[in-house]
């Protein structure tokens, strides 16, 4: 076991995404210079984990500090319950505490873009067209190999189950959980008759609404019973690696033009940069004070027309929070029974 003296340990899910990498970058900048920082990257595969480590290490070298920045990886697939259990076991065997857990899973099942609808929405109301798009088509009925809703398991239940297994690590030194939601997590996107998001046309948005409700149902008990502080954030609108890869030269720069136009027209949520988008999650992890910064709100990464960043709080509709938690806990109990003999070590040498 490694010494915990003057050391902060952070685990970031979705590390190789634009947001995940920038959370790591800003964490390095925000923590005291004499603090040793261990960043645990997560990935389904070892090559992608090493790629993330190389990128973050390059950033760290350009921002020298007294305390060293070191790295570890956790091979985990949040659409595979055995992988989740193995990952939690491996983490608990290697570390005695975890200071920050960023639940940054943002799995989607994009199908296509309705370009005619996109043109209409963006011309009639650019701000709404960017922040509440109705033209992004998603696949319906996608399930994981565990026979759960694919997006539901990756974004909601998988991270929740993982958290239940690593609570002792988080409670050891009053750790923090940062749930990454979305500006698009509207109540209308979640049906309580379809909590696994199998039949909906908006599974991604539905998963983020579930995260909102899950946070609202759990943060008080986590603080009271385990000394764990939990915050809910949303990163605003920014360019993602996955979206950039699916666009050609003209549509990519057309997207950027619309983004800047929506920002100019007054939307505070058009961050564009992944670095700006990572403001809220790192603020919640490092700077937020539970005495003054209410856990009952959502912290949003926002910026002014000129791009200067700030934190903007949003109220969260809590209707249905208890129902979501009850469903997830029932599912947890079922999987505890299924997985009781499944512990193995997944680390690849």
C-alpha contacts under 8 A as a table, 3 or more apart, distances in Angstrom:
res1	aa1	res2	aa2	distance
1	X	94	X	6.17
1	X	95	X	6.08
1	X	96	X	6.84
2	X	95	X	6.99
2	X	96	X	7.84
3	X	7	X	7.82
4	X	7	X	5.28
4	X	8	X	7.59
4	X	96	X	7.99
4	X	97	X	7.77
6	X	34	X	7.95
6	X	35	X	5.53
6	X	36	X	6.38
7	X	35	X	5.62
7	X	36	X	4.60
7	X	37	X	5.87
7	X	38	X	7.54
8	X	35	X	6.99
8	X	36	X	6.23
8	X	37	X	5.00
8	X	38	X	6.27
8	X	98	X	7.64
8	X	99	X	5.91
8	X	100	X	7.96
9	X	37	X	5.95
9	X	38	X	4.74
9	X	39	X	6.05
9	X	40	X	7.48
9	X	97	X	7.56
9	X	98	X	5.39
9	X	99	X	5.24
9	X	100	X	6.46
10	X	37	X	7.67
10	X	38	X	6.27
10	X	39	X	5.03
10	X	40	X	6.01
10	X	98	X	6.42
10	X	99	X	5.86
10	X	100	X	4.53
10	X	101	X	5.97
10	X	102	X	7.75
11	X	39	X	6.05
11	X	40	X	4.65
11	X	41	X	6.18
11	X	42	X	7.52
11	X	98	X	7.62
11	X	100	X	6.19
11	X	101	X	5.02
11	X	102	X	6.28
12	X	15	X	5.55
12	X	20	X	6.59
12	X	23	X	7.98
12	X	24	X	7.73
12	X	39	X	7.60
12	X	40	X	6.49
12	X	41	X	5.71
12	X	42	X	6.53
12	X	101	X	6.13
12	X	102	X	4.81
12	X	103	X	6.78
12	X	104	X	6.81
13	X	20	X	7.10
13	X	41	X	6.81
13	X	42	X	5.38
13	X	43	X	7.61
13	X	102	X	6.16
13	X	103	X	5.72
13	X	104	X	5.13
13	X	105	X	5.98
14	X	17	X	5.71
14	X	20	X	5.60
14	X	41	X	7.96
14	X	42	X	6.44
14	X	43	X	6.97
14	X	104	X	5.54
14	X	105	X	5.41
14	X	106	X	7.33
15	X	18	X	7.99
15	X	19	X	7.61
15	X	20	X	4.14
15	X	21	X	5.49
15	X	24	X	7.95
15	X	41	X	5.61
15	X	42	X	5.98
15	X	43	X	7.26
15	X	52	X	6.70
15	X	104	X	7.91
16	X	20	X	5.96
16	X	21	X	5.93
16	X	43	X	7.59
16	X	48	X	7.20
16	X	49	X	7.50
16	X	51	X	7.81
16	X	52	X	5.41
17	X	20	X	5.03
17	X	21	X	6.11
17	X	240	X	7.22
17	X	241	X	6.54
18	X	21	X	5.50
18	X	22	X	6.32
18	X	239	X	7.73
18	X	240	X	5.76
18	X	241	X	6.10
18	X	274	X	5.62
19	X	22	X	5.16
19	X	23	X	6.10
19	X	240	X	7.74
19	X	274	X	5.28
19	X	275	X	7.24
19	X	277	X	6.80
19	X	278	X	6.03
20	X	23	X	5.14
20	X	24	X	6.52
20	X	104	X	6.91
20	X	278	X	7.97
21	X	24	X	5.19
21	X	25	X	6.32
21	X	52	X	7.26
21	X	55	X	7.92
21	X	56	X	6.88
22	X	25	X	4.77
22	X	26	X	6.02
22	X	274	X	6.13
22	X	275	X	5.16
22	X	278	X	5.87
23	X	26	X	5.30
23	X	27	X	6.01
23	X	275	X	7.55
23	X	278	X	5.23
23	X	279	X	7.84
23	X	281	X	7.08
23	X	282	X	6.32
24	X	27	X	5.08
24	X	28	X	6.36
24	X	39	X	7.34
24	X	56	X	6.87
25	X	28	X	5.34
25	X	29	X	6.56
25	X	56	X	6.61
25	X	59	X	6.78
25	X	60	X	7.53
26	X	29	X	4.95
26	X	30	X	5.90
26	X	275	X	7.52
26	X	278	X	7.24
26	X	279	X	7.62
26	X	282	X	6.66
27	X	30	X	5.07
27	X	31	X	6.07
27	X	282	X	6.19
27	X	286	X	7.91
28	X	31	X	5.98
28	X	37	X	7.37
28	X	60	X	7.04
28	X	69	X	7.78
29	X	63	X	7.59
30	X	282	X	7.81
30	X	286	X	7.20
31	X	35	X	6.84
31	X	286	X	7.06
32	X	35	X	5.50
33	X	65	X	5.09
33	X	66	X	5.52
33	X	67	X	5.95
34	X	65	X	6.73
34	X	66	X	4.73
34	X	67	X	4.30
35	X	66	X	7.38
35	X	67	X	4.74
35	X	68	X	7.39
36	X	67	X	4.43
36	X	68	X	4.99
36	X	69	X	5.95
36	X	70	X	7.87
37	X	67	X	7.20
37	X	68	X	6.43
37	X	69	X	4.82
37	X	70	X	6.31
38	X	69	X	5.91
38	X	70	X	4.89
38	X	71	X	5.36
38	X	72	X	7.21
39	X	69	X	7.57
39	X	70	X	6.46
39	X	71	X	4.95
39	X	72	X	6.32
40	X	71	X	5.78
40	X	72	X	4.61
40	X	73	X	5.01
40	X	74	X	6.72
41	X	49	X	6.31
41	X	52	X	7.15
41	X	53	X	7.11
41	X	71	X	7.54
41	X	72	X	6.38
41	X	73	X	4.72
41	X	74	X	6.20
42	X	49	X	6.32
42	X	73	X	5.71
42	X	74	X	4.84
42	X	75	X	5.76
42	X	76	X	6.38
43	X	46	X	6.99
43	X	48	X	6.31
43	X	49	X	5.37
43	X	73	X	7.71
43	X	74	X	6.68
43	X	75	X	5.20
43	X	76	X	5.85
43	X	77	X	7.11
44	X	48	X	7.62
44	X	49	X	7.89
44	X	75	X	5.30
44	X	76	X	5.22
44	X	77	X	5.23
45	X	48	X	5.62
45	X	49	X	6.42
45	X	75	X	6.23
46	X	49	X	4.99
46	X	50	X	6.17
46	X	75	X	6.84
46	X	348	X	7.64
47	X	50	X	5.17
47	X	51	X	6.15
48	X	51	X	4.92
48	X	52	X	6.30
49	X	52	X	5.24
49	X	53	X	6.30
49	X	73	X	6.34
49	X	74	X	7.99
49	X	75	X	7.76
50	X	53	X	4.98
50	X	54	X	6.11
50	X	73	X	7.98
51	X	54	X	5.20
51	X	55	X	6.39
52	X	55	X	5.21
52	X	56	X	6.24
53	X	56	X	5.23
53	X	57	X	5.88
53	X	71	X	6.77
54	X	57	X	5.06
54	X	58	X	6.10
55	X	58	X	5.19
55	X	59	X	6.46
56	X	59	X	5.07
56	X	60	X	6.20
57	X	60	X	4.95
57	X	61	X	6.21
57	X	69	X	7.88
58	X	61	X	5.27
58	X	62	X	6.68
59	X	62	X	5.32
59	X	63	X	6.60
60	X	63	X	5.07
60	X	64	X	6.50
60	X	69	X	7.08
61	X	64	X	5.80
65	X	68	X	6.92
74	X	87	X	6.57
74	X	91	X	7.70
74	X	347	X	7.55
75	X	87	X	6.89
75	X	346	X	7.10
75	X	347	X	6.94
76	X	83	X	5.49
76	X	84	X	6.01
76	X	87	X	5.88
77	X	80	X	5.46
77	X	81	X	7.92
77	X	83	X	5.75
77	X	84	X	6.48
77	X	154	X	7.94
78	X	81	X	6.87
78	X	83	X	7.23
78	X	84	X	6.06
78	X	153	X	6.70
78	X	154	X	4.73
78	X	155	X	7.68
78	X	158	X	5.01
78	X	159	X	6.82
79	X	144	X	6.08
79	X	145	X	7.59
79	X	146	X	7.47
79	X	150	X	6.56
79	X	153	X	5.60
79	X	154	X	4.99
79	X	158	X	6.69
80	X	83	X	5.30
80	X	84	X	6.38
80	X	144	X	7.61
80	X	145	X	7.18
80	X	146	X	6.57
80	X	158	X	7.95
81	X	84	X	4.96
81	X	85	X	6.22
81	X	146	X	7.21
81	X	158	X	7.09
81	X	335	X	7.95
82	X	85	X	5.17
82	X	86	X	6.09
82	X	339	X	7.07
82	X	342	X	6.72
82	X	343	X	7.74
83	X	86	X	5.06
83	X	87	X	5.97
83	X	346	X	7.67
84	X	87	X	5.08
84	X	88	X	6.26
84	X	158	X	6.98
84	X	161	X	7.82
84	X	162	X	6.16
85	X	88	X	5.23
85	X	89	X	6.23
85	X	162	X	7.02
85	X	165	X	7.72
85	X	339	X	7.85
85	X	342	X	7.84
85	X	343	X	6.78
86	X	89	X	5.11
86	X	90	X	6.10
86	X	342	X	7.94
86	X	343	X	5.70
86	X	344	X	5.73
86	X	345	X	6.02
86	X	346	X	6.33
87	X	90	X	5.14
87	X	91	X	6.13
87	X	345	X	7.87
87	X	346	X	7.15
88	X	91	X	5.18
88	X	92	X	6.17
88	X	162	X	6.25
88	X	165	X	6.07
88	X	166	X	6.15
89	X	92	X	5.17
89	X	93	X	6.22
89	X	165	X	7.92
89	X	343	X	7.27
89	X	345	X	7.70
90	X	93	X	5.14
90	X	94	X	6.42
90	X	345	X	6.34
90	X	346	X	7.59
90	X	347	X	7.83
91	X	94	X	5.33
91	X	95	X	6.03
91	X	166	X	7.96
92	X	95	X	5.53
92	X	96	X	6.83
92	X	166	X	6.91
92	X	169	X	7.06
93	X	96	X	7.91
95	X	98	X	7.35
95	X	169	X	7.52
96	X	169	X	5.96
96	X	172	X	7.49
97	X	168	X	7.56
97	X	169	X	4.13
97	X	170	X	5.98
97	X	171	X	7.63
97	X	172	X	5.56
97	X	173	X	6.62
98	X	101	X	7.27
98	X	169	X	5.12
98	X	170	X	4.96
98	X	172	X	7.61
98	X	173	X	7.60
98	X	175	X	6.20
99	X	170	X	6.14
99	X	173	X	6.82
99	X	174	X	7.11
99	X	175	X	4.20
99	X	176	X	6.05
100	X	170	X	7.60
100	X	175	X	5.73
100	X	176	X	4.94
100	X	177	X	5.98
100	X	178	X	7.55
100	X	285	X	6.72
101	X	175	X	7.88
101	X	176	X	6.32
101	X	177	X	4.85
101	X	178	X	6.17
102	X	177	X	6.07
102	X	178	X	4.81
102	X	179	X	6.27
102	X	180	X	7.35
102	X	281	X	7.77
103	X	159	X	6.54
103	X	177	X	7.30
103	X	178	X	5.95
103	X	179	X	4.88
103	X	180	X	5.91
104	X	155	X	7.93
104	X	179	X	6.71
104	X	180	X	5.26
105	X	154	X	6.61
105	X	155	X	5.01
105	X	159	X	7.89
105	X	180	X	7.63
106	X	154	X	7.85
106	X	155	X	6.03
106	X	204	X	7.69
107	X	151	X	5.88
107	X	154	X	6.42
107	X	155	X	6.31
107	X	204	X	7.10
108	X	138	X	7.76
108	X	151	X	6.17
108	X	203	X	7.39
108	X	204	X	5.43
109	X	138	X	5.48
109	X	139	X	5.56
109	X	142	X	7.88
109	X	151	X	7.38
109	X	203	X	7.84
109	X	204	X	7.59
110	X	136	X	7.37
110	X	137	X	6.11
110	X	138	X	4.32
110	X	139	X	6.14
111	X	136	X	7.84
111	X	137	X	5.37
111	X	138	X	4.71
111	X	139	X	5.50
112	X	136	X	6.38
112	X	137	X	5.23
112	X	138	X	6.97
113	X	118	X	7.51
113	X	135	X	5.79
113	X	136	X	4.78
113	X	137	X	5.68
114	X	117	X	5.38
114	X	118	X	6.03
114	X	135	X	5.09
114	X	136	X	6.47
114	X	137	X	7.00
115	X	118	X	4.81
115	X	119	X	6.05
115	X	135	X	7.18
116	X	119	X	5.25
116	X	120	X	6.34
117	X	120	X	5.09
117	X	121	X	6.12
117	X	134	X	7.65
117	X	135	X	5.58
118	X	121	X	5.23
118	X	122	X	5.95
118	X	129	X	7.42
118	X	133	X	7.74
118	X	134	X	7.60
118	X	135	X	5.27
119	X	122	X	5.34
119	X	123	X	5.99
120	X	123	X	5.36
120	X	124	X	6.11
121	X	124	X	5.32
121	X	125	X	5.90
121	X	126	X	6.87
121	X	128	X	7.61
121	X	129	X	5.18
121	X	133	X	7.66
121	X	134	X	7.88
122	X	125	X	5.40
122	X	126	X	4.32
122	X	127	X	7.61
122	X	128	X	7.61
122	X	129	X	4.82
122	X	130	X	7.22
122	X	258	X	7.71
123	X	126	X	5.97
125	X	128	X	5.51
125	X	129	X	5.92
126	X	129	X	4.88
126	X	130	X	6.13
126	X	258	X	6.82
126	X	261	X	7.34
126	X	262	X	5.69
127	X	130	X	5.38
127	X	131	X	6.17
127	X	262	X	4.76
127	X	263	X	7.73
127	X	265	X	7.24
127	X	267	X	6.43
128	X	131	X	5.17
128	X	132	X	5.22
128	X	133	X	6.83
129	X	132	X	5.63
129	X	133	X	4.84
129	X	134	X	7.46
130	X	133	X	5.77
130	X	237	X	7.89
130	X	258	X	7.59
130	X	259	X	7.00
130	X	262	X	7.27
131	X	183	X	7.16
131	X	184	X	7.04
131	X	237	X	7.02
131	X	269	X	7.77
132	X	184	X	6.26
133	X	136	X	6.56
134	X	137	X	7.97
137	X	201	X	7.41
137	X	202	X	7.97
138	X	201	X	5.98
138	X	202	X	6.43
138	X	203	X	7.54
139	X	142	X	6.79
139	X	201	X	6.82
140	X	198	X	6.34
140	X	199	X	5.83
140	X	200	X	6.22
140	X	201	X	5.73
140	X	203	X	7.85
141	X	149	X	7.40
141	X	197	X	7.94
141	X	198	X	4.56
141	X	199	X	5.51
141	X	200	X	7.73
142	X	149	X	6.23
142	X	150	X	5.74
142	X	151	X	7.94
142	X	198	X	6.39
143	X	146	X	7.70
143	X	147	X	5.56
143	X	148	X	5.31
143	X	149	X	4.49
143	X	150	X	4.50
143	X	151	X	7.99
143	X	198	X	7.18
144	X	147	X	5.18
144	X	148	X	5.45
144	X	149	X	6.17
144	X	150	X	4.68
144	X	153	X	7.68
145	X	148	X	7.46
148	X	152	X	7.40
148	X	153	X	6.37
148	X	196	X	6.74
149	X	152	X	5.15
149	X	153	X	5.98
149	X	196	X	4.94
149	X	197	X	5.89
149	X	198	X	5.24
150	X	153	X	5.38
150	X	154	X	6.27
150	X	198	X	7.87
151	X	154	X	5.20
151	X	155	X	5.86
151	X	156	X	7.78
151	X	197	X	7.30
151	X	203	X	6.36
151	X	204	X	6.50
151	X	207	X	6.88
152	X	155	X	5.54
152	X	156	X	5.31
152	X	157	X	6.30
152	X	195	X	7.83
152	X	196	X	5.30
152	X	197	X	6.15
152	X	203	X	7.44
152	X	207	X	5.76
153	X	156	X	5.62
153	X	157	X	4.76
153	X	158	X	5.07
153	X	196	X	7.64
154	X	157	X	6.71
154	X	158	X	5.38
154	X	159	X	7.14
155	X	158	X	6.64
155	X	159	X	6.66
155	X	207	X	6.33
155	X	208	X	7.72
156	X	159	X	5.85
156	X	160	X	6.17
156	X	207	X	6.30
156	X	208	X	7.90
156	X	210	X	7.01
156	X	211	X	6.28
157	X	160	X	4.97
157	X	161	X	5.93
157	X	328	X	6.75
158	X	161	X	5.25
158	X	162	X	6.19
159	X	162	X	4.96
159	X	163	X	6.14
160	X	163	X	5.13
160	X	164	X	6.46
161	X	164	X	5.21
161	X	165	X	6.65
161	X	332	X	6.49
162	X	165	X	5.25
162	X	166	X	6.45
163	X	166	X	5.18
163	X	167	X	5.95
164	X	167	X	5.55
165	X	168	X	7.78
166	X	169	X	5.42
166	X	170	X	6.56
167	X	170	X	5.04
167	X	171	X	5.95
167	X	226	X	7.76
168	X	171	X	5.18
168	X	172	X	6.07
169	X	172	X	5.38
169	X	173	X	7.87
169	X	175	X	7.90
170	X	173	X	6.68
170	X	174	X	6.32
170	X	175	X	4.56
170	X	176	X	6.96
170	X	228	X	6.48
171	X	174	X	4.99
171	X	175	X	5.81
171	X	226	X	5.41
171	X	227	X	5.69
171	X	228	X	5.57
172	X	175	X	7.24
174	X	226	X	7.86
174	X	227	X	5.23
174	X	228	X	5.12
174	X	229	X	7.04
175	X	227	X	7.58
175	X	228	X	5.29
175	X	229	X	6.48
176	X	228	X	5.70
176	X	229	X	4.77
176	X	230	X	5.53
176	X	231	X	7.68
176	X	285	X	6.29
177	X	228	X	7.39
177	X	229	X	6.38
177	X	230	X	4.61
177	X	231	X	6.34
177	X	285	X	7.63
178	X	230	X	5.92
178	X	231	X	5.06
178	X	232	X	5.98
178	X	233	X	7.09
178	X	281	X	6.45
178	X	284	X	7.07
178	X	285	X	6.80
179	X	211	X	7.16
179	X	215	X	7.49
179	X	230	X	7.64
179	X	231	X	6.32
179	X	232	X	4.98
179	X	233	X	6.25
180	X	211	X	7.92
180	X	232	X	6.32
180	X	233	X	5.23
180	X	234	X	5.65
180	X	235	X	7.44
180	X	281	X	7.36
181	X	185	X	7.06
181	X	208	X	5.02
181	X	209	X	7.44
181	X	211	X	6.30
181	X	212	X	6.66
181	X	232	X	6.81
181	X	233	X	5.78
181	X	234	X	4.83
181	X	235	X	7.65
182	X	185	X	5.48
182	X	205	X	7.55
182	X	208	X	5.94
182	X	233	X	7.60
182	X	234	X	4.68
182	X	235	X	6.63
182	X	236	X	6.86
183	X	186	X	7.91
183	X	234	X	6.02
183	X	235	X	7.54
183	X	236	X	5.90
183	X	237	X	7.77
184	X	205	X	5.87
184	X	208	X	7.60
185	X	189	X	6.97
185	X	205	X	5.25
185	X	206	X	6.57
185	X	207	X	7.80
185	X	208	X	5.11
185	X	209	X	4.38
185	X	212	X	7.55
186	X	189	X	5.69
186	X	190	X	7.83
186	X	205	X	7.38
186	X	206	X	7.86
186	X	209	X	6.17
187	X	190	X	5.88
187	X	209	X	6.38
187	X	317	X	7.51
188	X	191	X	7.49
189	X	202	X	6.53
189	X	203	X	7.90
189	X	205	X	6.04
189	X	206	X	4.83
189	X	209	X	7.08
190	X	194	X	7.55
190	X	195	X	7.12
190	X	197	X	7.71
190	X	205	X	7.87
190	X	206	X	4.74
190	X	207	X	7.74
190	X	209	X	6.55
190	X	210	X	7.30
191	X	194	X	5.29
191	X	195	X	6.35
191	X	197	X	7.99
192	X	195	X	5.38
194	X	197	X	5.34
194	X	198	X	6.63
194	X	199	X	6.73
194	X	200	X	7.57
195	X	198	X	7.97
195	X	324	X	7.72
197	X	200	X	5.59
197	X	202	X	7.96
197	X	203	X	5.26
197	X	206	X	6.78
197	X	207	X	7.40
198	X	203	X	7.30
200	X	203	X	5.83
202	X	205	X	5.57
202	X	206	X	6.11
203	X	206	X	4.91
203	X	207	X	6.01
204	X	207	X	5.17
204	X	208	X	6.53
205	X	208	X	5.19
205	X	209	X	6.36
206	X	209	X	5.09
206	X	210	X	6.27
207	X	210	X	5.01
207	X	211	X	6.34
208	X	211	X	4.94
208	X	212	X	6.39
209	X	212	X	5.06
209	X	213	X	6.48
210	X	213	X	5.19
210	X	214	X	5.99
210	X	324	X	7.01
211	X	214	X	4.94
211	X	215	X	6.07
212	X	215	X	5.39
212	X	216	X	6.38
212	X	232	X	7.08
212	X	316	X	7.23
212	X	318	X	7.95
213	X	216	X	5.07
213	X	217	X	6.17
213	X	318	X	6.04
213	X	319	X	7.77
213	X	320	X	6.94
213	X	321	X	4.41
213	X	322	X	7.84
213	X	324	X	6.78
213	X	325	X	7.88
214	X	217	X	5.19
214	X	218	X	6.27
214	X	321	X	6.10
214	X	324	X	6.45
214	X	325	X	5.91
215	X	218	X	5.30
215	X	219	X	5.79
215	X	230	X	7.55
215	X	231	X	7.50
215	X	232	X	6.65
216	X	219	X	6.13
216	X	296	X	6.53
216	X	318	X	6.66
216	X	321	X	6.42
217	X	220	X	7.64
217	X	321	X	5.39
217	X	322	X	5.94
217	X	325	X	6.47
218	X	221	X	5.61
218	X	222	X	6.18
218	X	325	X	7.87
219	X	222	X	5.19
219	X	223	X	6.25
219	X	229	X	6.99
219	X	230	X	5.48
219	X	231	X	7.57
219	X	295	X	7.23
220	X	223	X	5.23
220	X	224	X	6.12
221	X	224	X	5.03
221	X	225	X	5.66
221	X	226	X	7.62
222	X	225	X	5.53
222	X	226	X	5.27
222	X	227	X	6.37
222	X	228	X	5.34
222	X	229	X	6.85
222	X	230	X	7.47
223	X	226	X	5.68
223	X	227	X	4.49
223	X	228	X	4.79
223	X	229	X	5.47
223	X	230	X	7.62
224	X	227	X	5.95
224	X	228	X	7.92
229	X	290	X	7.60
230	X	295	X	6.98
231	X	284	X	6.36
231	X	295	X	5.62
231	X	298	X	7.47
231	X	299	X	7.89
232	X	295	X	7.27
232	X	297	X	7.15
232	X	298	X	5.06
232	X	299	X	6.32
233	X	280	X	6.18
233	X	281	X	6.07
233	X	284	X	7.77
233	X	298	X	5.12
233	X	299	X	4.50
233	X	300	X	5.59
233	X	301	X	7.86
234	X	280	X	7.11
234	X	281	X	7.77
234	X	298	X	6.98
234	X	299	X	6.32
234	X	300	X	4.84
234	X	301	X	6.49
235	X	238	X	7.81
235	X	277	X	4.57
235	X	278	X	6.29
235	X	279	X	7.59
235	X	280	X	6.54
235	X	281	X	7.57
235	X	300	X	5.84
235	X	301	X	4.91
235	X	302	X	7.81
236	X	269	X	4.72
236	X	270	X	6.18
236	X	271	X	6.28
236	X	277	X	6.16
236	X	300	X	6.52
236	X	301	X	5.64
236	X	302	X	6.59
237	X	269	X	5.83
237	X	270	X	4.88
237	X	271	X	5.61
237	X	272	X	6.13
237	X	277	X	7.40
238	X	270	X	6.53
238	X	271	X	5.38
238	X	272	X	3.82
238	X	273	X	5.53
238	X	274	X	5.93
238	X	277	X	6.61
239	X	243	X	7.05
239	X	244	X	6.94
239	X	272	X	5.51
239	X	273	X	6.46
239	X	274	X	6.70
240	X	243	X	5.31
240	X	244	X	6.12
240	X	274	X	7.64
241	X	244	X	5.16
241	X	245	X	6.17
242	X	245	X	5.27
242	X	246	X	6.63
243	X	246	X	5.32
243	X	247	X	6.65
244	X	247	X	5.49
244	X	252	X	6.55
245	X	248	X	7.89
247	X	250	X	7.88
247	X	251	X	5.68
247	X	252	X	5.41
248	X	251	X	5.43
248	X	252	X	5.87
249	X	252	X	5.37
249	X	253	X	6.38
250	X	253	X	5.47
250	X	254	X	5.90
251	X	254	X	4.77
251	X	255	X	5.97
252	X	255	X	5.09
252	X	256	X	6.45
253	X	256	X	4.92
253	X	257	X	6.14
254	X	257	X	5.06
254	X	258	X	6.32
255	X	258	X	5.21
255	X	259	X	6.17
256	X	259	X	4.95
256	X	260	X	6.26
256	X	272	X	7.77
257	X	260	X	5.28
257	X	261	X	6.10
258	X	261	X	4.92
258	X	262	X	6.05
259	X	262	X	5.23
259	X	263	X	6.28
259	X	270	X	6.31
259	X	272	X	6.98
260	X	263	X	5.01
260	X	264	X	6.07
260	X	270	X	7.47
261	X	264	X	4.98
261	X	265	X	6.14
262	X	265	X	5.02
262	X	266	X	6.59
262	X	267	X	5.94
262	X	270	X	7.07
263	X	266	X	5.32
263	X	267	X	4.96
263	X	268	X	6.55
263	X	269	X	7.51
263	X	270	X	5.54
263	X	304	X	7.68
263	X	305	X	5.67
264	X	267	X	7.32
264	X	305	X	5.46
266	X	305	X	6.89
267	X	270	X	6.37
268	X	271	X	7.81
268	X	302	X	5.17
268	X	303	X	5.30
268	X	304	X	6.00
268	X	305	X	7.57
269	X	300	X	7.90
269	X	301	X	6.90
269	X	302	X	4.94
269	X	303	X	6.53
270	X	302	X	7.13
270	X	303	X	7.08
271	X	274	X	7.48
271	X	276	X	5.87
271	X	277	X	5.92
271	X	301	X	7.46
271	X	302	X	6.45
271	X	303	X	6.18
271	X	307	X	7.21
272	X	276	X	7.56
272	X	277	X	7.58
273	X	276	X	5.35
273	X	277	X	6.31
274	X	277	X	4.83
274	X	278	X	6.19
275	X	278	X	5.25
275	X	279	X	6.97
276	X	279	X	5.39
276	X	301	X	6.88
276	X	302	X	7.82
276	X	303	X	7.94
276	X	309	X	6.56
277	X	280	X	7.00
277	X	301	X	5.43
277	X	302	X	7.61
278	X	281	X	5.66
278	X	282	X	6.35
278	X	301	X	7.04
279	X	282	X	5.60
279	X	283	X	5.97
279	X	301	X	5.64
279	X	309	X	7.74
279	X	310	X	7.78
279	X	311	X	7.56
280	X	283	X	5.00
280	X	284	X	6.05
280	X	299	X	5.99
280	X	300	X	5.69
280	X	301	X	4.85
280	X	311	X	6.33
281	X	284	X	5.19
281	X	285	X	6.24
281	X	299	X	7.99
282	X	285	X	4.95
282	X	286	X	5.94
282	X	287	X	7.63
283	X	286	X	5.43
283	X	287	X	4.98
283	X	288	X	5.96
284	X	287	X	5.99
284	X	288	X	4.87
284	X	299	X	7.65
285	X	288	X	6.67
288	X	292	X	7.91
288	X	293	X	5.90
289	X	292	X	5.57
289	X	293	X	5.37
290	X	293	X	5.10
290	X	294	X	6.20
290	X	295	X	6.91
291	X	294	X	7.29
294	X	297	X	6.00
295	X	298	X	7.48
296	X	315	X	7.64
296	X	316	X	7.51
297	X	313	X	6.31
297	X	314	X	5.69
297	X	315	X	5.09
297	X	316	X	6.06
298	X	313	X	5.57
298	X	314	X	5.03
298	X	315	X	6.35
298	X	316	X	6.74
299	X	311	X	6.46
299	X	312	X	5.96
299	X	313	X	4.73
299	X	314	X	6.47
300	X	311	X	5.68
300	X	312	X	5.04
300	X	313	X	5.88
300	X	314	X	7.13
301	X	309	X	7.29
301	X	310	X	6.52
301	X	311	X	5.38
301	X	312	X	6.57
302	X	309	X	5.70
302	X	310	X	5.33
302	X	311	X	5.73
302	X	312	X	6.08
303	X	306	X	7.69
303	X	307	X	5.33
303	X	308	X	5.24
303	X	309	X	4.06
303	X	310	X	5.62
304	X	307	X	5.19
304	X	308	X	5.40
304	X	309	X	6.46
304	X	310	X	7.85
305	X	308	X	7.51
318	X	321	X	5.58
320	X	323	X	5.22
320	X	324	X	6.35
321	X	324	X	5.27
321	X	325	X	6.36
322	X	325	X	5.23
322	X	326	X	6.10
323	X	326	X	5.12
323	X	327	X	6.21
324	X	327	X	5.22
324	X	328	X	6.25
325	X	328	X	5.11
325	X	329	X	6.06
326	X	329	X	5.22
326	X	330	X	6.22
327	X	330	X	5.21
327	X	331	X	6.26
328	X	331	X	5.01
328	X	332	X	6.03
329	X	332	X	4.84
329	X	333	X	6.25
330	X	333	X	5.21
330	X	334	X	6.41
331	X	334	X	5.08
331	X	335	X	6.29
332	X	335	X	5.17
332	X	336	X	6.03
333	X	336	X	5.03
333	X	337	X	6.44
334	X	337	X	5.37
334	X	338	X	6.42
335	X	338	X	4.82
335	X	339	X	5.86
336	X	339	X	5.27
336	X	340	X	5.84
337	X	340	X	5.47
338	X	341	X	7.83
339	X	342	X	5.09
339	X	343	X	7.74
340	X	343	X	7.62
